[in-house]
Amino acid sequence: MNRLIIIAVFVLLLLVTGVGVYLLSPPKPAPARTPVSTAPAPVVAPRPAPAPEPAPVEAPRPARRAAASAPAAAPPPADASAPPPDLVTLHVESDVPGAQVFVDRQFVGAAPVTTTDVKPGTHQINVSAPGYDQYAQSIDITPGPRDLMIRFKDVKLDAKAEVIHKHGVGSCRGTLVATAQGLRYDTTNKGDAFTVPLTNLDVFQVDYLDKNLKVKIKGGKQYNFTDPMGNADNLFVFQRDVDKARQRLLKGDQPATN
């Protein structure tokens, strides 16, 4: 019993002593707190948007063959400096300056004149000059240059007349042929045939009422011709054409060479 009391007292002393020591010991300082930084939070840069992926490149497809019905490629344009293949360049000159030139009755100018308003083919050319017979001819023109020289001063003549030569007794039949080189009478009666230059005719005239053409050669023989049909018109036309050429030759114009 006493032992129990002693143990209790001893335990009580231990308790009282431990509490006193705890109360008498200085308090331990509290651990320092780590200061919290008030600096602004770092700005995080936004991540760049990812670049779009490139679209896949398709390999070129092989060209298809042109359909059989597709039109052929147009030919390259012709050289602008080259003349058209059907271009005609007609140049007309005259031995009488200023002669009036007409193509298919259309006036193109006074000679010398050049025109390209002519198509290939057959065309009627008329050229006139005062005091001369009009030049008229149908000519074929091909592409390219074409030169015409109109010679009004060249005397041209080609005339014929069937006639009967009246003799003092009887007659003979033949043909009078006139060119710029002269007058010729062709007949089977060789004694009556003759050839004479036009400038050597002393008389060359028609008696219309008598239906007679009188021809007198200078220093030579005289001939009287009639028309086989008794038509004085034929004799008149023949005499008119021959005498016109004869008068020009007498003025000094020269016979045409062709």
C-alpha positions in Angstrom: 0.0 0.0 0.0 2.7 2.4 0.9 4.6 1.2 -2.2 1.7 2.3 -4.3 1.5 5.7 -2.7 5.2 6.2 -3.2 5.0 5.3 -6.9 2.0 7.6 -7.4 3.8 10.5 -5.7 6.9 9.8 -7.9 4.8 9.8 -11.0 3.1 13.0 -9.9 6.5 14.7 -9.3 7.7 13.7 -12.8 4.6 15.1 -14.3 4.9 18.3 -12.3 8.6 18.7 -13.1 8.1 18.1 -16.8 5.3 20.6 -17.1 7.4 23.2 -15.2 10.4 22.7 -17.4 8.2 23.1 -20.4 6.7 26.3 -19.0 10.0 27.7 -17.9 11.8 27.0 -21.3 11.8 30.1 -23.7 9.5 29.8 -26.6 11.2 28.7 -29.9 11.0 31.4 -32.6 8.6 30.5 -35.4 10.3 29.5 -38.7 10.7 32.4 -41.2 8.2 32.3 -44.0 9.5 32.5 -47.5 8.3 35.9 -49.0 5.9 35.5 -51.8 7.1 37.4 -55.0 4.6 40.0 -56.1 6.3 40.4 -59.6 3.9 40.1 -62.6 3.6 36.8 -64.1 5.7 36.4 -67.3 3.8 37.0 -70.5 3.8 33.9 -72.5 3.9 34.7 -76.3 1.2 33.0 -78.2 2.4 30.2 -80.3 2.3 31.0 -84.0 -0.5 29.3 -85.9 0.8 26.3 -87.8 1.5 27.1 -91.5 -1.0 25.4 -93.8 0.2 22.4 -95.5 0.9 23.0 -99.2 -1.7 21.5 -101.5 -0.4 18.5 -103.3 0.8 19.2 -106.8 -0.7 17.0 -109.4 1.6 15.6 -112.1 0.9 17.1 -115.5 -1.3 14.8 -117.6 0.0 13.8 -121.0 -1.6 15.8 -123.8 -4.3 14.1 -125.7 -4.0 13.5 -129.3 -6.0 16.0 -131.4 -9.2 14.6 -132.6 -9.2 13.6 -136.3 -12.0 16.2 -136.9 -10.1 19.1 -135.2 -9.3 21.8 -137.8 -5.7 22.2 -138.8 -3.6 25.0 -137.4 -4.0 28.2 -139.3 -1.0 29.0 -141.5 1.3 31.9 -140.4 0.2 35.3 -141.7 1.7 36.3 -145.0 4.4 38.9 -145.1 2.7 42.3 -145.0 5.4 43.7 -147.3 4.7 41.1 -150.1 2.2 42.2 -152.8 -1.0 40.2 -153.2 -0.5 37.3 -155.7 -3.2 38.7 -158.0 -2.0 42.3 -158.0 -1.8 44.0 -161.4 0.3 47.1 -161.9 -0.7 48.7 -165.2 1.4 51.5 -166.5 0.3 53.5 -169.6 2.5 55.9 -171.5 1.9 57.9 -174.7 3.9 59.8 -177.2 1.3 62.5 -176.8 1.7 63.8 -173.2 -1.6 64.1 -171.3 -3.5 61.5 -173.4 -6.7 60.4 -171.5 -6.6 56.7 -170.4 -9.7 54.6 -169.8 -9.9 51.0 -168.6 -13.3 49.3 -169.1 -14.7 52.8 -169.7 -13.5 54.0 -166.3 -11.1 57.1 -166.4 -7.8 56.2 -164.7 -5.8 59.4 -165.5 -3.7 61.2 -168.0 -0.7 59.5 -169.4 1.8 58.7 -168.1 -0.3 57.0 -165.4 -0.1 53.9 -163.2 -3.0 52.0 -161.7 -3.5 48.9 -159.5 -7.3 49.0 -159.7 -7.3 46.3 -162.3 -7.9 42.6 -161.8 -6.3 39.9 -163.9 -8.3 39.1 -167.0 -9.5 40.7 -170.3 -9.9 44.5 -170.3 -10.8 47.2 -172.8 -8.2 49.9 -173.0 -9.1 53.3 -174.6 -6.7 56.2 -174.9 -7.5 59.4 -176.7 -5.5 62.5 -177.6 -6.6 65.7 -179.5 -6.0 65.5 -183.2 -5.5 61.7 -183.3 -7.6 58.7 -183.7 -8.6 57.0 -180.5 -6.6 54.0 -179.5 -8.9 51.1 -178.6 -7.8 47.5 -177.9 -8.9 44.6 -175.8 -5.9 43.0 -173.9 -5.4 40.2 -171.5 -3.7 41.2 -168.3 -2.0 38.8 -165.9 -0.8 39.4 -162.3 2.3 41.5 -162.1 3.5 44.7 -163.9 2.2 45.5 -167.4 3.5 48.4 -169.5 1.6 49.9 -172.5 3.1 52.5 -174.8 0.5 54.2 -177.0 2.0 55.7 -180.1 -0.4 58.1 -181.6 2.2 59.6 -184.0 2.9 56.2 -185.6 0.7 55.9 -188.7 -1.2 52.6 -188.8 -3.3 51.4 -191.6 -4.8 48.1 -192.7 -7.6 48.4 -195.2 -8.8 46.3 -198.2 -11.5 46.8 -200.8 -12.6 44.4 -203.6 -12.7 46.4 -206.8 -13.0 46.3 -210.6 -10.5 48.3 -212.5 -12.2 49.9 -215.6 -9.9 50.0 -218.6 -10.4 52.1 -221.7 -11.7 48.9 -223.2 -12.8 46.2 -220.7 -11.9 45.7 -217.1 -10.1 43.5 -214.6 -11.0 42.5 -211.1 -8.7 42.6 -208.0 -8.1 43.9 -204.5 -6.8 47.2 -203.3 -4.7 46.8 -200.1 -3.6 49.8 -198.1 -1.0 49.9 -195.3 1.0 52.8 -193.9 3.8 51.7 -196.2 1.8 52.2 -199.4 -1.2 51.2 -201.7 -1.1 48.0 -203.6 -3.4 46.6 -206.3 -3.4 42.8 -206.5 -4.9 41.4 -209.7 -4.4 38.5 -212.0 -3.9 41.0 -214.8 -0.2 41.6 -214.2 0.0 44.7 -216.4 -2.4 46.5 -214.1 -0.9 45.5 -210.7 1.0 48.2 -208.9 2.5 49.3 -205.5 3.0 52.9 -204.6 3.8 54.9 -201.4 0.8 56.8 -200.1 2.8 60.0 -200.3 3.2 59.4 -204.0 -0.5 59.6 -204.7 -1.3 62.7 -206.6 -5.1 62.1 -206.6 -7.1 59.8 -204.4 -10.8 60.6 -204.3 -14.3 59.1 -204.6 -17.0 60.3 -206.9 -20.0 59.1 -204.9 -22.6 59.6 -207.6 -20.5 57.9 -210.2 -19.5 55.2 -207.7 -15.9 55.6 -208.8 -12.6 55.8 -206.9 -10.0 57.8 -208.9 -6.3 57.0 -208.2 -3.5 59.1 -209.9 0.1 58.3 -209.2 2.5 61.3 -209.3 4.2 61.3 -212.7 2.4 58.1 -213.6 -0.8 56.3 -214.5 -4.4 57.0 -213.5 -6.8 54.3 -212.3 -10.6 54.2 -212.0 -12.1 51.6 -209.6 -15.6 50.6 -209.0 -17.3 48.3 -206.4 -18.2 44.8 -207.8 -21.7 45.2 -206.2 -22.1 48.8 -207.3 -22.0 50.0 -203.7 -20.2 53.4 -203.4 -20.2 53.1 -199.5 -17.4 50.5 -199.6 -15.3 52.7 -201.8 -16.0 55.8 -199.6 -14.9 54.1 -196.4 -11.8 52.7 -198.0 -10.8 56.1 -199.5 -11.5 57.9 -196.1 -9.3 55.6 -194.1 -6.4 55.7 -196.6 -6.6 59.4 -197.1 -6.4 60.1 -193.4 -3.2 58.1 -193.1 -1.9 59.7 -196.2 -2.4 63.2 -194.8 -0.6 62.4 -191.6 2.3 61.0 -193.5 2.4 64.2 -195.6 2.7 66.1 -192.3 5.7 64.1 -191.2 4.3 61.3 -189.0 6.1 58.0 -189.5 4.6 54.7 -190.5 4.2 52.2 -187.7 6.8 49.4 -187.8 4.3 46.7 -187.0 
